Amino acid sequence: METIAMTTEILNDLVQINNDRIVGYERAIKELKDEDADLKVLFADMIRESHRYKMALATELSVLGADIESDTTTSGKIYRAWMDVKAAFTGHDRKSILASCEFGEDAAQKAYETAINEEDLPSHIMTMISEQKQSLRLSHDQIKALRNQQID
């Protein structure tokens, strides 16, 4: 696969992952109770984070003359369906919502790791993707720590 086509595909995959995060956290905010205002603020920050990353990725796609994905990934749709089913069984408690969010953050980490393992990406794009992955890792770890603090 030629470098531009491969770069375009990878960037669009990451746009879709960020779309998944946005939709996933919007869904999580709706499931939270009023007393979970701290999580609502945190999730809103993570939505803004994904919007920023999506715009940076979209800028690179525009430079390449490529169309920008507006949909979510198939795995993202599966993630949201899984979150819906789990919520039906466990209710809307903090721990189950945080566990669902951690699942989504794991998926984002895997997607970014796959992108970083591509050897033919231009160096400036590799740097951007690596920085985004590192920041998303901090978000992942924050969600995981909050989940671990919850009592069964």
N, C-alpha and C positions, 0 to 999 in steps of 0.2 A: 504494500500500500504506500502510495506516495506520502511524503511528509506533511503536506498541507492537508490532504484528506484525513490522515491519521490524527493530526493536531485538531482539526475541526471536530472530528468524532469524539475525541477525548474531552475537549472543552464543552461540547454539547452534553456529554454524559454528566459532567460536573455541574452544568447549569441545571440539568434535571434533578440531580441529587439535592441541590439547593432549593429547587422548587418543592421537592419532597419534604425537606426540613420546614419550609415555610408552612405548607399545608398541614404537616404533622403537628407543629407547635400551635397553629391556629386551632386545630382540633383539640389538642390537649388543654388549651386555655378554656375552651367551651366546656370541657368536662370537669374543670376544677370548681371547688366550692368557694364561696365568698371568703372564707377564712384562709384560703390559700393565695392570698394577694401577693405574697413574696414570690411564689412560683409564676404567677401571671406576669409579674414584672420581668423575671428572669427569662421566661419564654418569649416575651415581647422583644427583649434584647437579642435573643437568638434569631428571631425572625428578621430583625434589622441587620444582624450579622450576615445572614444568608442573602438578603437583598444586596448588600454591599459586594459580597463575593460574586453573586450572579452578574452584577453590573460590570465588575472587572473582567469576568470571563466573557461577557457579551461584547465588551470593547475589543478584546482580542479577536473574537469571531468576526466582528465588523471589519477590522483591519484585514483579515483574511478574505473578506468578501463573502462570508458564509451566513446562512440564515441561522437565527438563534432559536433554540428549542423553547417552546412555551409550555410544554406538557410536563408531566412527572414520569418517572420511570415505572416500568412494570413492577419491579420489586418494591417501589414506593407505594404503588397501589395495593400490593399484597400486604405491605406493612400496615397501611391504614385499615384494611379489612381485618387484619389480625388484631389490631388495636380495638376495633369495634367489637369483635367477638369476645376478646378478653374482658372488655369493659362490661359486657352483658353478664358475664359470670362473676366478676369480682367487684363490680360497682365502680364508683369514681373516686376511689381513695388515692391519696398521695402516692403511696408505694407502687400501686399498679400503673398509675400514670407515669411516674418516673421510670419504672421498668420498661414501659413501652417506648418512652423517649430515649432511654439508653440503647434499646434495640435499634432505633433509627440512627442514633449517633454511631453505633458500631457499623452500620451499613455505609454511612458517610465516610468513616475512616477507611473501610475496605475499598471504596470507590477511589478515594484520593491516593491510597497506596498503589492501586493498580495503575493509575495515571502516572505516578512518580516512577514506576518501574519501566515505563516506555523510554527507550534510549534515544529516540530521534526527535524528541521535543526541543524546540528552540530554548536556549538557556534562560532567557527572560521569562518565558512561560513556565518553565520548570521551577524557577525561583518563586514566582507568584503562587503556583500550585502548592509548593512546599510550605510557604508561609501560611496559606489558607489552611492546609492540613494541620499545621502546628497549632494554630488558633482554634480550629475545630476540636482538636484533641483536648485543649483546656476546657472547652464546653462539655465534651464527653465526660471528662474526669469530674467536673463539677456536678453533672447530673448523677453520675455513679456515686459520688460521695453523699449527695442528698438522699439517694435511694437507700444507701447503706445505713443512714441514720434513722430510717423509718423502722418502727417496731411492727412485727407481724400481728 
